[in-house]
Amino acid sequence: MCGRFVSTSSPTELAEQFVVDEIAVENGEPDYNVAPRANVMVVRERARGARGEVELRRVLSRVRWGLVPSWAKDPGIGDRLINARAETVAEKPAYRRAFAKRRCIVPADGFYEWKVVGPPKTPKGRPQKQPMYIHRHDDEPMAFAGLWEVWKVPDGVDAADDGDGWMRSCAIVTTAANERLAPVHDRMPVVLPAEAWGAWLDPAEQDPQALLALLRPAPDEWFEVYPVSTRVNRAVNNDPGLLTPVPAEPTS
């Protein structure tokens, strides 16, 4: 899965990286501990123009992390829908509409995963885990495959929108881990290569098999992995020190 990631590249840098036509976000502070419910930057295609003369523009905008389907009764469901499994994304009711029509890229400079390193310290405790930081060897931003949705905010409900009464939200698609990351966790985000960006973002691409073929583990050699401080366990901790390598936590 992917429960925390890092977003330090500026909108201008991401616009250049992903060949964006429009930047619909303001510059913000780097985020070293992006958690669910955060407003994250995504790249998506936006249609403009009258029927028969529709123009697609690639836009960098912000949406809420935690997908809220159009049929949801309240936005709380998004807390359980931060990741979509590639194996079932075309079938699950929460994701299949977005998979067919609303795909996006979630840029990330790295992400965290927690490796089991020891048994629970108490009979009913959780296994001991070591947080690991994962990023590309070349330090280029990663292109997570994502899905986005729109949810009509009912009157009287306090939910963020773009001033038009619609909440926009997203989920990150995950797949089986490659050999490099499998010792850390059995899942990883789908990291799309540049040659797949166009097909993934294109709403006219409706062939499920062609799209599912893009959702495979990225090559082992792309990634560097190392242990980081357990400070990352708390989302309130958000500073460059979270990326500093540390010795692995001792086990007992």
C-alpha positions as a LaTeX table, in Angstrom:
\begin{tabular}{lrrr}
\hline
Residue & $x$ (\AA) & $y$ (\AA) & $z$ (\AA) \\
\hline
Met1 & 0.00 & 0.00 & 0.00 \\
Cys2 & 0.98 & 3.66 & 0.08 \\
Gly3 & $-0.01$ & 5.54 & 3.22 \\
Arg4 & 2.52 & 8.38 & 3.29 \\
Phe5 & 4.61 & 10.08 & 0.63 \\
Val6 & 6.83 & 13.09 & 0.04 \\
Ser7 & 6.03 & 16.10 & $-2.15$ \\
Thr8 & 8.86 & 18.62 & $-2.38$ \\
Ser9 & 8.96 & 19.57 & $-6.08$ \\
Ser10 & 7.43 & 22.93 & $-6.90$ \\
Pro11 & 4.43 & 23.34 & $-9.23$ \\
Thr12 & 6.75 & 24.87 & $-11.82$ \\
Glu13 & 9.11 & 21.89 & $-11.67$ \\
Leu14 & 6.22 & 19.45 & $-11.96$ \\
Ala15 & 4.66 & 21.37 & $-14.84$ \\
Glu16 & 7.91 & 21.04 & $-16.77$ \\
Gln17 & 8.35 & 17.38 & $-15.84$ \\
Phe18 & 4.83 & 16.37 & $-16.88$ \\
Val19 & 4.40 & 18.81 & $-19.81$ \\
Val20 & 1.47 & 20.60 & $-18.23$ \\
Asp21 & $-0.60$ & 23.20 & $-20.13$ \\
Glu22 & $-2.06$ & 24.90 & $-17.06$ \\
Ile23 & $-0.94$ & 25.29 & $-13.44$ \\
Ala24 & $-4.03$ & 25.60 & $-11.24$ \\
Val25 & $-2.20$ & 25.56 & $-7.90$ \\
Glu26 & $-0.23$ & 28.10 & $-5.94$ \\
Asn27 & 3.27 & 27.52 & $-4.65$ \\
Gly28 & 3.26 & 25.89 & $-1.24$ \\
Glu29 & 5.66 & 24.57 & 1.33 \\
Pro30 & 7.42 & 21.24 & 0.70 \\
Asp31 & 5.59 & 18.39 & 2.40 \\
Tyr32 & 7.82 & 15.66 & 3.83 \\
Asn33 & 5.00 & 13.63 & 5.33 \\
Val34 & 1.92 & 13.72 & 3.11 \\
Ala35 & $-0.94$ & 11.90 & 4.84 \\
Pro36 & $-4.47$ & 10.95 & 3.79 \\
Arg37 & $-6.96$ & 13.86 & 3.64 \\
Ala38 & $-4.20$ & 16.19 & 2.44 \\
Asn39 & $-4.82$ & 18.27 & $-0.68$ \\
Val40 & $-2.25$ & 16.80 & $-3.05$ \\
Met41 & $-1.10$ & 17.88 & $-6.49$ \\
Val42 & $-2.26$ & 15.75 & $-9.41$ \\
Val43 & $-1.86$ & 15.89 & $-13.17$ \\
Arg44 & $-5.06$ & 15.29 & $-15.12$ \\
Glu45 & $-6.71$ & 16.07 & $-18.43$ \\
Arg46 & $-9.45$ & 18.70 & $-18.40$ \\
Ala47 & $-11.91$ & 19.00 & $-21.30$ \\
Arg48 & $-12.87$ & 22.47 & $-22.51$ \\
Gly49 & $-15.05$ & 23.73 & $-25.33$ \\
Ala50 & $-18.46$ & 23.03 & $-26.82$ \\
Arg51 & $-19.66$ & 19.64 & $-27.96$ \\
Gly52 & $-17.82$ & 18.59 & $-31.09$ \\
Glu53 & $-14.97$ & 21.02 & $-30.40$ \\
Val54 & $-13.62$ & 19.68 & $-27.13$ \\
Glu55 & $-10.00$ & 20.48 & $-26.30$ \\
Leu56 & $-8.04$ & 18.54 & $-23.71$ \\
Arg57 & $-5.66$ & 20.49 & $-21.52$ \\
Arg58 & $-3.21$ & 18.86 & $-19.14$ \\
Val59 & $-3.66$ & 20.55 & $-15.76$ \\
Leu60 & $-1.78$ & 20.49 & $-12.49$ \\
Ser61 & $-4.32$ & 20.94 & $-9.69$ \\
Arg62 & $-5.00$ & 19.88 & $-6.12$ \\
Val63 & $-7.46$ & 17.25 & $-4.92$ \\
Arg64 & $-8.13$ & 15.54 & $-1.60$ \\
Trp65 & $-6.27$ & 12.26 & $-1.00$ \\
Gly66 & $-8.89$ & 9.64 & $-0.21$ \\
Leu67 & $-11.30$ & 8.97 & $-3.04$ \\
Val68 & $-14.97$ & 9.86 & $-2.45$ \\
Pro69 & $-17.19$ & 8.11 & $-5.04$ \\
Ser70 & $-20.02$ & 10.10 & $-6.60$ \\
Trp71 & $-22.58$ & 7.90 & $-4.81$ \\
Ala72 & $-21.06$ & 8.32 & $-1.33$ \\
Lys73 & $-23.30$ & 9.62 & 1.45 \\
Asp74 & $-20.47$ & 11.53 & 3.12 \\
Pro75 & $-16.76$ & 12.20 & 2.48 \\
Gly76 & $-15.64$ & 9.99 & 5.37 \\
Ile77 & $-15.54$ & 7.00 & 3.05 \\
Gly78 & $-12.43$ & 8.52 & 1.49 \\
Asp79 & $-10.40$ & 7.60 & 4.58 \\
Arg80 & $-10.71$ & 3.95 & 3.53 \\
Leu81 & $-10.12$ & 4.58 & $-0.17$ \\
Ile82 & $-6.61$ & 6.04 & $-0.34$ \\
Asn83 & $-5.31$ & 3.10 & $-2.41$ \\
Ala84 & $-6.87$ & 1.09 & $-5.23$ \\
Arg85 & $-5.52$ & $-2.38$ & $-6.01$ \\
Ala86 & $-4.55$ & $-2.77$ & $-9.68$ \\
Glu87 & $-5.92$ & $-6.31$ & $-9.70$ \\
Thr88 & $-9.50$ & $-5.16$ & $-8.97$ \\
Val89 & $-9.57$ & $-1.49$ & $-9.93$ \\
Ala90 & $-11.67$ & $-2.11$ & $-13.05$ \\
Glu91 & $-14.33$ & $-4.01$ & $-11.08$ \\
Lys92 & $-14.69$ & $-2.47$ & $-7.62$ \\
Pro93 & $-17.74$ & $-0.17$ & $-7.44$ \\
Ala94 & $-15.73$ & 2.55 & $-5.68$ \\
Tyr95 & $-13.15$ & 2.76 & $-8.47$ \\
Arg96 & $-14.49$ & 1.40 & $-11.76$ \\
Arg97 & $-16.08$ & 4.65 & $-12.94$ \\
Ala98 & $-12.93$ & 6.65 & $-12.19$ \\
Phe99 & $-10.80$ & 3.93 & $-13.83$ \\
Ala100 & $-12.87$ & 4.25 & $-16.99$ \\
Lys101 & $-13.09$ & 8.05 & $-17.14$ \\
Arg102 & $-10.99$ & 9.88 & $-14.56$ \\
Arg103 & $-7.38$ & 8.80 & $-14.34$ \\
Cys104 & $-4.59$ & 11.03 & $-13.07$ \\
Ile105 & $-0.94$ & 11.08 & $-12.08$ \\
Val106 & 0.02 & 11.80 & $-8.48$ \\
Pro107 & 3.59 & 13.19 & $-8.51$ \\
Ala108 & 5.75 & 12.12 & $-5.56$ \\
Asp109 & 9.39 & 12.68 & $-4.70$ \\
Gly110 & 9.42 & 9.54 & $-2.57$ \\
Phe111 & 7.26 & 7.47 & $-0.27$ \\
Tyr112 & 7.46 & 5.64 & 3.05 \\
Glu113 & 6.78 & 2.02 & 3.83 \\
Trp114 & 7.00 & 0.12 & 7.11 \\
Lys115 & 9.06 & $-3.08$ & 7.24 \\
Val116 & 8.29 & $-5.72$ & 9.87 \\
Val117 & 11.53 & $-6.22$ & 11.80 \\
Gly118 & 10.47 & $-8.09$ & 14.91 \\
Pro119 & 7.65 & $-9.75$ & 16.84 \\
Pro120 & 5.26 & $-7.78$ & 19.06 \\
Lys121 & 6.74 & $-6.60$ & 22.34 \\
Thr122 & 3.56 & $-7.66$ & 24.12 \\
Pro123 & 1.29 & $-10.71$ & 23.53 \\
Lys124 & $-1.42$ & $-8.59$ & 21.90 \\
Gly125 & 0.83 & $-5.91$ & 20.44 \\
Arg126 & 1.61 & $-5.11$ & 16.85 \\
Pro127 & 4.78 & $-6.34$ & 15.12 \\
Gln128 & 7.79 & $-4.06$ & 15.40 \\
Lys129 & 8.20 & $-2.03$ & 12.21 \\
Gln130 & 10.99 & 0.07 & 10.75 \\
Pro131 & 9.98 & 2.99 & 8.50 \\
Met132 & 11.81 & 2.98 & 5.17 \\
Tyr133 & 12.16 & 5.79 & 2.66 \\
Ile134 & 11.93 & 4.89 & $-1.03$ \\
His135 & 12.85 & 7.21 & $-3.89$ \\
Arg136 & 14.28 & 7.13 & $-7.37$ \\
His137 & 18.04 & 6.84 & $-7.77$ \\
Asp138 & 18.01 & 9.85 & $-10.12$ \\
Asp139 & 15.86 & 11.88 & $-7.67$ \\
Glu140 & 13.30 & 12.61 & $-10.41$ \\
Pro141 & 9.66 & 12.84 & $-9.25$ \\
Met142 & 7.74 & 9.59 & $-9.54$ \\
Ala143 & 4.46 & 9.37 & $-11.45$ \\
Phe144 & 2.03 & 7.37 & $-9.31$ \\
Ala145 & $-0.94$ & 6.07 & $-11.27$ \\
Gly146 & $-4.02$ & 7.63 & $-9.72$ \\
Leu147 & $-7.79$ & 7.91 & $-10.03$ \\
Trp148 & $-9.87$ & 10.98 & $-9.29$ \\
Glu149 & $-13.55$ & 11.55 & $-8.68$ \\
Val150 & $-16.07$ & 14.32 & $-8.09$ \\
Trp151 & $-18.64$ & 14.35 & $-5.29$ \\
Lys152 & $-21.47$ & 16.84 & $-5.01$ \\
Val153 & $-21.26$ & 18.51 & $-1.61$ \\
Pro154 & $-24.76$ & 18.53 & $-0.06$ \\
Asp155 & $-26.11$ & 21.71 & 1.48 \\
Gly156 & $-25.06$ & 22.02 & 5.09 \\
Val157 & $-22.09$ & 19.66 & 4.78 \\
Asp158 & $-18.70$ & 21.14 & 5.61 \\
Ala159 & $-16.40$ & 19.84 & 2.88 \\
Ala160 & $-13.70$ & 21.54 & 0.83 \\
Asp161 & $-14.42$ & 22.23 & $-2.83$ \\
Asp162 & $-13.20$ & 24.56 & $-5.56$ \\
Gly163 & $-16.01$ & 27.03 & $-4.96$ \\
Asp164 & $-18.36$ & 25.19 & $-7.31$ \\
Gly165 & $-19.92$ & 22.80 & $-4.80$ \\
Trp166 & $-17.95$ & 19.76 & $-5.96$ \\
Met167 & $-15.28$ & 17.92 & $-3.97$ \\
Arg168 & $-12.47$ & 16.42 & $-6.03$ \\
Ser169 & $-10.55$ & 13.51 & $-4.54$ \\
Cys170 & $-8.10$ & 10.82 & $-5.56$ \\
Ala171 & $-6.67$ & 7.38 & $-4.82$ \\
Ile172 & $-3.26$ & 5.91 & $-5.65$ \\
Val173 & $-3.18$ & 2.63 & $-7.57$ \\
Thr174 & $-0.97$ & $-0.08$ & $-6.07$ \\
Thr175 & 0.41 & $-3.34$ & $-7.41$ \\
Ala176 & 2.57 & $-6.23$ & $-6.24$ \\
Ala177 & 6.01 & $-5.11$ & $-5.08$ \\
Asn178 & 9.01 & $-5.64$ & $-7.33$ \\
Glu179 & 11.96 & $-7.72$ & $-6.08$ \\
Arg180 & 13.75 & $-4.64$ & $-4.77$ \\
Leu181 & 10.87 & $-3.59$ & $-2.53$ \\
Ala182 & 9.34 & $-6.98$ & $-1.68$ \\
Pro183 & 11.51 & $-7.39$ & 1.48 \\
Val184 & 9.97 & $-4.16$ & 2.76 \\
His185 & 6.31 & $-4.71$ & 1.82 \\
Asp186 & 4.32 & $-6.86$ & $-0.56$ \\
Arg187 & 2.67 & $-3.86$ & $-2.26$ \\
Met188 & 3.95 & $-0.70$ & $-3.94$ \\
Pro189 & 2.45 & 2.23 & $-5.84$ \\
Val190 & 2.25 & 1.87 & $-9.61$ \\
Val191 & 5.02 & 4.16 & $-10.88$ \\
Leu192 & 4.33 & 4.93 & $-14.54$ \\
Pro193 & 7.18 & 5.38 & $-17.03$ \\
Ala194 & 7.07 & 8.54 & $-19.13$ \\
Glu195 & 5.94 & 6.66 & $-22.23$ \\
Ala196 & 2.77 & 5.56 & $-20.41$ \\
Trp197 & 1.67 & 8.97 & $-19.15$ \\
Gly198 & $-0.29$ & 9.93 & $-22.26$ \\
Ala199 & $-2.32$ & 6.74 & $-22.45$ \\
Trp200 & $-3.07$ & 6.72 & $-18.73$ \\
Leu201 & $-4.28$ & 10.33 & $-18.71$ \\
Asp202 & $-6.24$ & 10.18 & $-21.98$ \\
Pro203 & $-9.98$ & 9.90 & $-21.16$ \\
Ala204 & $-10.55$ & 8.60 & $-24.70$ \\
Glu205 & $-8.53$ & 5.48 & $-23.87$ \\
Gln206 & $-11.28$ & 3.09 & $-22.81$ \\
Asp207 & $-9.73$ & $-0.32$ & $-23.40$ \\
Pro208 & $-9.57$ & $-1.92$ & $-19.92$ \\
Gln209 & $-6.94$ & $-4.46$ & $-20.95$ \\
Ala210 & $-4.66$ & $-1.81$ & $-22.41$ \\
Leu211 & $-4.97$ & 0.27 & $-19.25$ \\
Leu212 & $-4.49$ & $-2.68$ & $-16.90$ \\
Ala213 & $-1.32$ & $-3.59$ & $-18.79$ \\
Leu214 & 0.18 & $-0.30$ & $-17.58$ \\
Leu215 & $-0.34$ & $-1.22$ & $-13.93$ \\
Arg216 & 2.77 & $-3.31$ & $-13.34$ \\
Pro217 & 5.67 & $-3.04$ & $-10.90$ \\
Ala218 & 8.35 & $-0.53$ & $-11.88$ \\
Pro219 & 11.89 & $-1.83$ & $-12.51$ \\
Asp220 & 14.00 & $-2.72$ & $-9.48$ \\
Glu221 & 16.87 & $-0.50$ & $-10.56$ \\
Trp222 & 14.81 & 2.68 & $-10.31$ \\
Phe223 & 14.75 & 2.70 & $-6.51$ \\
Glu224 & 16.90 & 3.41 & $-3.49$ \\
Val225 & 15.64 & 2.25 & $-0.09$ \\
Tyr226 & 16.93 & 3.07 & 3.39 \\
Pro227 & 15.68 & 3.25 & 7.00 \\
Val228 & 14.53 & 6.56 & 8.47 \\
Ser229 & 13.47 & 7.77 & 11.89 \\
Thr230 & 10.27 & 6.56 & 13.53 \\
Arg231 & 9.37 & 10.26 & 13.78 \\
Val232 & 7.68 & 9.76 & 10.42 \\
Asn233 & 5.06 & 7.62 & 12.19 \\
Arg234 & 3.37 & 10.83 & 13.36 \\
Ala235 & 1.94 & 12.94 & 10.55 \\
Val236 & 2.49 & 16.13 & 12.58 \\
Asn237 & 6.24 & 15.67 & 12.08 \\
Asn238 & 7.04 & 17.32 & 8.77 \\
Asp239 & 10.60 & 18.45 & 8.10 \\
Pro240 & 13.61 & 17.52 & 5.91 \\
Gly241 & 15.10 & 15.49 & 8.77 \\
Leu242 & 12.56 & 12.76 & 8.09 \\
Leu243 & 14.57 & 11.85 & 4.97 \\
Thr244 & 17.86 & 11.42 & 6.85 \\
Pro245 & 19.10 & 7.80 & 6.86 \\
Val246 & 19.35 & 6.21 & 10.29 \\
Pro247 & 20.58 & 2.84 & 11.59 \\
Ala248 & 17.84 & 0.26 & 11.59 \\
Glu249 & 15.87 & 0.19 & 14.84 \\
Pro250 & 17.04 & $-2.61$ & 17.16 \\
Thr251 & 14.64 & $-5.50$ & 17.58 \\
Ser252 & 13.90 & $-7.47$ & 20.72 \\
\hline
\end{tabular}
